């Protein structure tokens, strides 16, 4: 019998009101997240990708309950096997679940308090969650620093003494301090040099294997996503447009937007034409999305019904979902992204 998912998101929506005038009347809404559905199984990495402004970070912040969703369910399986909906919970109700869901931040320079030592930065979640004994916290922080490849004697130094890659390792240690079951990684390597990115990604894979971690990995770099993810979910203007295993989505994408993202990735070969300009037009405003398929103004395959009929996210192959009327008919040529 297949185990239920660790996280299941159903119909997640997050709308921000647009106000106008002296009385600040609501005249519309920004549809930052517009009906997102996916699951994350225990022990896997789901990559969440898309252009800037597509709703990736807002989705992750809703899952963490850093912000309250407008609608939908966020079903999380607790350690005792019970399934709870995080969406309607109050802050006191969420508190016992906080240690199980942690976050890795994008910017290793701003995510650490510069006035606190590594001991205080990494040990603060332990203190907040009830570990008052300083000696026990010190032992746990030393263990975490060793786990991420740093020396325990560094714990009394301040963040400014470390490089970007080392600071991100400190951030990883802090995220793992409470033994979380789900880690939301919001572009954790995008601020790092390429060589350091590889080191941090390999560390995350090693930690996932050793600690049986589950990742929701938010990113825009498809080569990074291919390296670390088991499945990939692609977002566009607040909606999920494609969801499949990493192998399936990179071998044969079924949505034109996914294919366009792959063609836009630079190839390190001067004989290969650049993918710049492969996708024409601008991303629509989530405050006034187009009718029908949100992607139709930029899609080279758009038909009349694409402009009027809203496509559903449907299964077009076993385990492969796409939000496109023509997903069964299109054969999309794409370059090899991040292979090898």
C-alpha positions as a Python dict, from the first residue, in 0.01 Angstrom:
ca = {
    (1, 'X'): (0, 0, 0),
    (2, 'X'): (135, 339, -103),
    (3, 'X'): (195, 580, 186),
    (4, 'X'): (-8, 903, 177),
    (5, 'X'): (187, 1214, 74),
    (6, 'X'): (366, 1418, 338),
    (7, 'X'): (217, 1737, 191),
    (8, 'X'): (-88, 1781, -30),
    (9, 'X'): (-189, 2122, -163),
    (10, 'X'): (-543, 2152, -297),
    (11, 'X'): (-685, 2455, -476),
    (12, 'X'): (-440, 2696, -311),
    (13, 'X'): (-515, 3061, -378),
    (14, 'X'): (-356, 3382, -255),
    (15, 'X'): (-510, 3707, -376),
    (16, 'X'): (-385, 4050, -274),
    (17, 'X'): (-645, 4331, -280),
    (18, 'X'): (-597, 4636, -503),
    (19, 'X'): (-729, 4944, -327),
    (20, 'X'): (-803, 5289, -465),
    (21, 'X'): (-918, 5627, -346),
    (22, 'X'): (-936, 5801, -10),
    (23, 'X'): (-1150, 5524, 139),
    (24, 'X'): (-916, 5257, 4),
    (25, 'X'): (-1195, 5061, -161),
    (26, 'X'): (-1102, 4727, -314),
    (27, 'X'): (-1123, 4756, -693),
    (28, 'X'): (-958, 4428, -786),
    (29, 'X'): (-717, 4156, -682),
    (30, 'X'): (-368, 4040, -774),
    (31, 'X'): (-398, 3665, -830),
    (32, 'X'): (-54, 3573, -704),
    (33, 'X'): (-148, 3205, -660),
    (34, 'X'): (-454, 3096, -854),
    (35, 'X'): (-567, 2741, -781),
    (36, 'X'): (-252, 2532, -731),
    (37, 'X'): (-267, 2154, -669),
    (38, 'X'): (28, 1921, -602),
    (39, 'X'): (163, 1664, -358),
    (40, 'X'): (506, 1608, -205),
    (41, 'X'): (585, 1251, -103),
    (42, 'X'): (802, 1172, 195),
    (43, 'X'): (1171, 1153, 105),
    (44, 'X'): (1142, 1319, -238),
    (45, 'X'): (1234, 1659, -382),
    (46, 'X'): (970, 1849, -577),
    (47, 'X'): (1116, 2132, -785),
    (48, 'X'): (888, 2436, -825),
    (49, 'X'): (1002, 2646, -1122),
    (50, 'X'): (896, 2944, -1329),
    (51, 'X'): (982, 3302, -1422),
    (52, 'X'): (1011, 3576, -1161),
    (53, 'X'): (668, 3683, -1042),
    (54, 'X'): (495, 3356, -1130),
    (55, 'X'): (394, 3285, -769),
    (56, 'X'): (660, 3032, -660),
    (57, 'X'): (769, 3213, -345),
    (58, 'X'): (414, 3312, -251),
    (59, 'X'): (314, 2945, -277),
    (60, 'X'): (601, 2841, -51),
    (61, 'X'): (522, 3116, 201),
    (62, 'X'): (160, 3002, 216),
    (63, 'X'): (271, 2643, 279),
    (64, 'X'): (496, 2766, 561),
    (65, 'X'): (204, 2980, 681),
    (66, 'X'): (425, 3286, 675),
    (67, 'X'): (114, 3430, 510),
    (68, 'X'): (-246, 3312, 524),
    (69, 'X'): (-388, 3173, 198),
    (70, 'X'): (-707, 3319, 54),
    (71, 'X'): (-854, 2974, -16),
    (72, 'X'): (-756, 2610, -50),
    (73, 'X'): (-616, 2334, 168),
    (74, 'X'): (-260, 2264, 284),
    (75, 'X'): (-274, 1906, 416),
    (76, 'X'): (30, 1798, 619),
    (77, 'X'): (88, 1451, 765),
    (78, 'X'): (219, 1478, 1120),
    (79, 'X'): (463, 1242, 1292),
    (80, 'X'): (180, 1040, 1444),
    (81, 'X'): (18, 987, 1102),
    (82, 'X'): (-267, 1235, 1141),
    (83, 'X'): (-341, 1467, 848),
    (84, 'X'): (-404, 1831, 941),
    (85, 'X'): (-502, 2131, 729),
    (86, 'X'): (-255, 2413, 792),
    (87, 'X'): (-455, 2672, 597),
    (88, 'X'): (-715, 2773, 860),
    (89, 'X'): (-491, 2728, 1166),
    (90, 'X'): (-417, 3013, 1405),
    (91, 'X'): (-64, 3095, 1522),
    (92, 'X'): (-104, 2906, 1853),
    (93, 'X'): (-236, 2602, 1666),
    (94, 'X'): (56, 2614, 1421),
    (95, 'X'): (325, 2642, 1687),
    (96, 'X'): (358, 2267, 1768),
    (97, 'X'): (402, 2197, 1394),
    (98, 'X'): (666, 2466, 1327),
    (99, 'X'): (967, 2240, 1406),
    (100, 'X'): (849, 1994, 1136),
    (101, 'X'): (842, 2253, 854),
    (102, 'X'): (1151, 2470, 810),
    (103, 'X'): (1288, 2703, 542),
    (104, 'X'): (1618, 2767, 368),
    (105, 'X'): (1642, 3126, 247),
    (106, 'X'): (1775, 3261, -81),
    (107, 'X'): (2018, 3523, 46),
    (108, 'X'): (2289, 3387, 279),
    (109, 'X'): (2402, 3743, 357),
    (110, 'X'): (2070, 3879, 487),
    (111, 'X'): (1917, 3563, 636),
    (112, 'X'): (2164, 3552, 927),
    (113, 'X'): (2162, 3808, 1208),
    (114, 'X'): (2501, 3988, 1185),
    (115, 'X'): (2493, 4070, 1558),
    (116, 'X'): (2460, 3706, 1661),
    (117, 'X'): (2729, 3439, 1665),
    (118, 'X'): (2683, 3109, 1480),
    (119, 'X'): (2587, 2953, 1813),
    (120, 'X'): (2300, 3200, 1851),
    (121, 'X'): (2195, 3194, 1483),
    (122, 'X'): (2184, 2816, 1458),
    (123, 'X'): (2069, 2757, 1815),
    (124, 'X'): (1784, 3009, 1819),
    (125, 'X'): (1523, 2763, 1679),
    (126, 'X'): (1623, 2520, 1954),
    (127, 'X'): (1578, 2788, 2219),
    (128, 'X'): (1241, 2896, 2076),
    (129, 'X'): (1123, 2534, 2077),
    (130, 'X'): (1207, 2473, 2441),
    (131, 'X'): (1573, 2364, 2464),
    (132, 'X'): (1680, 2599, 2745),
    (133, 'X'): (1996, 2415, 2852),
    (134, 'X'): (2288, 2608, 2700),
    (135, 'X'): (2526, 2311, 2711),
    (136, 'X'): (2281, 2088, 2525),
    (137, 'X'): (2226, 2360, 2267),
    (138, 'X'): (2601, 2397, 2224),
    (139, 'X'): (2639, 2022, 2165),
    (140, 'X'): (2356, 2024, 1913),
    (141, 'X'): (2498, 2327, 1727),
    (142, 'X'): (2842, 2159, 1711),
    (143, 'X'): (2679, 1846, 1568),
    (144, 'X'): (2492, 2050, 1306),
    (145, 'X'): (2804, 2241, 1199),
    (146, 'X'): (2992, 1914, 1151),
    (147, 'X'): (2694, 1782, 953),
    (148, 'X'): (2720, 2067, 699),
    (149, 'X'): (3100, 2057, 673),
    (150, 'X'): (3199, 2335, 915),
    (151, 'X'): (3421, 2315, 1223),
    (152, 'X'): (3244, 2331, 1564),
    (153, 'X'): (3492, 2588, 1697),
    (154, 'X'): (3347, 2834, 1442),
    (155, 'X'): (3028, 2865, 1650),
    (156, 'X'): (3158, 3166, 1843),
    (157, 'X'): (3234, 3368, 1528),
    (158, 'X'): (3000, 3613, 1356),
    (159, 'X'): (2853, 3569, 1005),
    (160, 'X'): (3074, 3840, 848),
    (161, 'X'): (3375, 3609, 892),
    (162, 'X'): (3239, 3356, 640),
    (163, 'X'): (3204, 3336, 263),
    (164, 'X'): (2868, 3311, 86),
    (165, 'X'): (2889, 2935, 51),
    (166, 'X'): (2979, 2893, 418),
    (167, 'X'): (2693, 3121, 522),
    (168, 'X'): (2451, 2911, 320),
    (169, 'X'): (2582, 2602, 502),
    (170, 'X'): (2510, 2785, 828),
    (171, 'X'): (2157, 2853, 702),
    (172, 'X'): (2116, 2483, 618),
    (173, 'X'): (2236, 2389, 969),
    (174, 'X'): (1979, 2628, 1119),
    (175, 'X'): (1699, 2483, 906),
    (176, 'X'): (1788, 2130, 1016),
    (177, 'X'): (1823, 2215, 1386),
    (178, 'X'): (1470, 2101, 1477),
    (179, 'X'): (1485, 1776, 1275),
    (180, 'X'): (1221, 1891, 1024),
    (181, 'X'): (1023, 1653, 807),
    (182, 'X'): (967, 1909, 527),
    (183, 'X'): (1221, 2171, 419),
    (184, 'X'): (1113, 2454, 187),
    (185, 'X'): (1423, 2574, 1),
    (186, 'X'): (1360, 2913, -165),
    (187, 'X'): (1628, 2943, -436),
    (188, 'X'): (1901, 2843, -187),
    (189, 'X'): (2187, 2851, -442),
    (190, 'X'): (2090, 3137, -676),
    (191, 'X'): (2308, 3391, -488),
    (192, 'X'): (2619, 3168, -501),
    (193, 'X'): (2898, 3118, -756),
    (194, 'X'): (2850, 2822, -989),
    (195, 'X'): (3127, 2611, -831),
    (196, 'X'): (2986, 2678, -483),
    (197, 'X'): (2635, 2599, -609),
    (198, 'X'): (2749, 2247, -700),
    (199, 'X'): (2900, 2195, -353),
    (200, 'X'): (2582, 2310, -176),
    (201, 'X'): (2357, 2100, -403),
    (202, 'X'): (2567, 1791, -341),
    (203, 'X'): (2551, 1862, 33),
    (204, 'X'): (2171, 1882, 16),
    (205, 'X'): (2154, 1550, -169),
    (206, 'X'): (2385, 1390, 87),
    (207, 'X'): (2180, 1526, 379),
    (208, 'X'): (1857, 1411, 216),
    (209, 'X'): (1995, 1058, 191),
    (210, 'X'): (2131, 1053, 547),
    (211, 'X'): (1840, 1222, 723),
    (212, 'X'): (1553, 1114, 492),
    (213, 'X'): (1458, 1475, 426),
    (214, 'X'): (1175, 1597, 204),
    (215, 'X'): (1233, 1913, -2),
    (216, 'X'): (1011, 2162, -180),
    (217, 'X'): (1284, 2322, -392),
    (218, 'X'): (1188, 2661, -539),
    (219, 'X'): (1413, 2771, -827),
    (220, 'X'): (1429, 2929, -1170),
    (221, 'X'): (1749, 2757, -1289),
    (222, 'X'): (1641, 2444, -1479),
    (223, 'X'): (1985, 2281, -1470),
    (224, 'X'): (1982, 2304, -1089),
    (225, 'X'): (1629, 2165, -1078),
    (226, 'X'): (1722, 1872, -1300),
    (227, 'X'): (2019, 1787, -1077),
    (228, 'X'): (1831, 1778, -748),
    (229, 'X'): (1460, 1710, -814),
    (230, 'X'): (1261, 1388, -838),
    (231, 'X'): (959, 1565, -986),
    (232, 'X'): (912, 1912, -1134),
    (233, 'X'): (615, 2149, -1115),
    (234, 'X'): (612, 2447, -1355),
    (235, 'X'): (421, 2765, -1265),
    (236, 'X'): (300, 3048, -1487),
    (237, 'X'): (101, 3353, -1367),
    (238, 'X'): (-2, 3185, -1043),
    (239, 'X'): (-110, 2856, -1200),
    (240, 'X'): (53, 2516, -1228),
    (241, 'X'): (92, 2444, -1602),
    (242, 'X'): (290, 2118, -1592),
    (243, 'X'): (379, 1851, -1337),
    (244, 'X'): (577, 1532, -1401),
    (245, 'X'): (884, 1334, -1306),
    (246, 'X'): (1213, 1509, -1380),
    (247, 'X'): (1305, 1256, -1648),
    (248, 'X'): (969, 1286, -1826),
    (249, 'X'): (949, 1664, -1819),
    (250, 'X'): (1303, 1715, -1954),
    (251, 'X'): (1277, 1444, -2219),
    (252, 'X'): (933, 1545, -2346),
    (253, 'X'): (767, 1856, -2205),
    (254, 'X'): (396, 1875, -2285),
    (255, 'X'): (336, 2248, -2229),
    (256, 'X'): (477, 2514, -2470),
    (257, 'X'): (582, 2731, -2175),
    (258, 'X'): (797, 2455, -2027),
    (259, 'X'): (961, 2401, -2365),
    (260, 'X'): (1023, 2776, -2397),
    (261, 'X'): (1193, 2783, -2056),
    (262, 'X'): (1426, 2505, -2170),
    (263, 'X'): (1511, 2678, -2498),
    (264, 'X'): (1596, 2998, -2307),
    (265, 'X'): (1871, 2826, -2106),
    (266, 'X'): (2215, 2927, -2244),
    (267, 'X'): (2413, 2639, -2390),
    (268, 'X'): (2794, 2650, -2332),
    (269, 'X'): (2868, 2590, -2700),
    (270, 'X'): (2942, 2878, -2944),
    (271, 'X'): (2810, 2667, -3234),
    (272, 'X'): (2464, 2644, -3078),
    (273, 'X'): (2227, 2936, -3140),
    (274, 'X'): (2126, 3130, -2830),
    (275, 'X'): (1779, 3073, -2692),
    (276, 'X'): (1727, 3445, -2629),
    (277, 'X'): (1395, 3561, -2766),
    (278, 'X'): (1253, 3209, -2793),
    (279, 'X'): (948, 3330, -2603),
    (280, 'X'): (794, 3656, -2727),
    (281, 'X'): (582, 3903, -2537),
    (282, 'X'): (555, 3993, -2169),
    (283, 'X'): (427, 3797, -1875),
    (284, 'X'): (62, 3901, -1817),
    (285, 'X'): (-23, 4089, -1501),
    (286, 'X'): (-173, 3862, -1234),
    (287, 'X'): (-405, 4156, -1157),
    (288, 'X'): (-562, 4124, -1505),
    (289, 'X'): (-481, 3782, -1653),
    (290, 'X'): (-601, 3709, -2009),
    (291, 'X'): (-913, 3508, -2078),
    (292, 'X'): (-893, 3139, -2155),
    (293, 'X'): (-541, 2999, -2126),
    (294, 'X'): (-318, 3250, -1949),
    (295, 'X'): (-32, 3159, -2184),
    (296, 'X'): (-218, 3206, -2513),
    (297, 'X'): (-90, 3564, -2590),
    (298, 'X'): (268, 3428, -2601),
    (299, 'X'): (200, 3077, -2734),
    (300, 'X'): (298, 3004, -3098),
    (301, 'X'): (45, 2716, -3110),
    (302, 'X'): (-259, 2904, -2975),
    (303, 'X'): (-596, 2832, -3138),
    (304, 'X'): (-930, 3007, -3111),
    (305, 'X'): (-1047, 2799, -2814),
    (306, 'X'): (-725, 2882, -2625),
    (307, 'X'): (-844, 3243, -2612),
    (308, 'X'): (-1185, 3159, -2462),
    (309, 'X'): (-1174, 2818, -2288),
    (310, 'X'): (-973, 2780, -1967),
    (311, 'X'): (-773, 2453, -1984),
    (312, 'X'): (-772, 2219, -1685),
    (313, 'X'): (-461, 2056, -1542),
    (314, 'X'): (-511, 1704, -1678),
    (315, 'X'): (-313, 1382, -1698),
    (316, 'X'): (-178, 1346, -2051),
    (317, 'X'): (51, 1050, -1972),
    (318, 'X'): (91, 834, -1662),
    (319, 'X'): (198, 1073, -1386),
    (320, 'X'): (237, 1360, -1635),
    (321, 'X'): (-5, 1654, -1600),
    (322, 'X'): (-35, 1958, -1827),
    (323, 'X'): (-266, 2261, -1847),
    (324, 'X'): (-294, 2281, -2226),
    (325, 'X'): (-570, 2201, -2476),
    (326, 'X'): (-311, 2071, -2725),
    (327, 'X'): (-85, 1876, -2490),
    (328, 'X'): (-176, 1545, -2659),
    (329, 'X'): (-97, 1676, -3009),
    (330, 'X'): (220, 1883, -2974),
    (331, 'X'): (574, 1752, -3018),
    (332, 'X'): (804, 2013, -2867),
    (333, 'X'): (1174, 2014, -2958),
    (334, 'X'): (1397, 2115, -2668),
    (335, 'X'): (1772, 2111, -2600),
    (336, 'X'): (1929, 1893, -2333),
    (337, 'X'): (1928, 2103, -2015),
    (338, 'X'): (2168, 2017, -1734),
    (339, 'X'): (2212, 1660, -1855),
    (340, 'X'): (2500, 1453, -1739),
}
